[in-house]
Amino acid sequence: MEYKICKKCILDSNIPGISFDMNGICNFCNKYVKEELPKKRNYYLLEEDFKKITKTNSNYNYDCICLYSGGKDSTYMLYNLVKKFKLRVLAFTLDHGFLSEEAFSNIRKVVGSLGVDSIIYRPSQDLVNDILRAGIFSYSNLASSKELAFMMGHVCWPCFVLIAMSSIKFAVEKQIPNLIVGTTPGQIRQKRFDLVSKYNDLVDVYKVMIMPMLKLLRMAGDVHSIQSIDLPFVKKLKVLKVRLISFYEYNEYNEQKVIKTVESEFGWRKPQDTDSCSSNCLLNSLGIDIHRRKYGISPYVIPLARDIREGLLNREEALKTINSGLNIELVKDIAQKLKIDLGTISQIK
């Protein structure tokens, strides 16, 4: 197929299963209009559902864990969980060694202002490196991990595995019933090539996202890393009592409102050393660079295309975001720390 880009969203001919009609509109946009647009979410009713499922009894010390990266979306989520929904929140941050110092500054300001308990979990750098390298170099050993690497990114997928497993362990250990994540509407559907399937409960996340990584580590004989992130059988049963709740499935997402709120309420500022698609993570730049080298696109094309369809941003804004330049020196520096030869990335199949 000759190179094309959808005239309605930003998906191009690099996307598996894509086709275009005579007007240059992709099949995913046409399917959305036909099957999904008529079922648009009623956020007023969904907010009421959110209140019901997140409020717990006083037997728990916390109503929920908020997966808090310090970025704009998770900051807005944390703000609403505390101020609007009056939940007893524990903010949980994974520090993989590549968070911006400005992100840490934002985290301190926000949790201090809200008066919420906060934990920053730092796994060993060896574990971080092993999981990242598995996502970058070993992904093609399984069909499932190959799909995950394309859909979520060779860097973001391993990172999500670390966040999920560490926060799940903490929820089980501290008996916290709800795990709330701030993935945007487009990110929730970075699951299958069909661009419609979405992640549901923790069992789904474990089976679809985490198990492929465990299999790759097992194939590499990396027993220590498996032991570091996996749960024993008894604790896996306890995971069934923890609910995974996607905040933006129940609450409308508006990026301009998100930014305006977090800036005015907390003096939150976007870090100057992160790329246009991240407001907390330096590692994200490496992930974008790898995706561009391997597939000719940014890993953010898929979620942003969905957000365009849902009217959350316009096409011009999305194109500007995905085509923004990267700090090449930062990318090289991170690659060197992870012992990655960027020149060979496009050759890895």
Buried (B, 14 or more C-beta within 10 A) or exposed (E): EEEBBBBBBBBBBBBEEBEBEEEEBBBBBBBBEEEEEEEEEEBEEBBEEBBEEBBBEEEBEBBBBBBBBBBBBBBBBBBBBBEEBEBBBBBBBBBBBBBBEBBBBBBEBBBEBBEBEBBBBEBEEEBBBBBBBBBBBBBEBBEBBBBBBBBBBBBBBBBBBBBBBBBBBBBBEEEBBBBBBBBBBBBBBBBEBEBBBBBEBBEBBBEBBBBBBBBBBEEBEBEEBBEBBBBEEEEBEBBEEBBBBBBBBBBBBBBEEBBEBBBEBBEBBBBEEBBBBBBBBBBBBBBBBBBBBBBEBBBBBBBBBBBBBBEBBEBEBBBEBBEEEBBEEBBBBBBEBBEBEBEEBEEBE
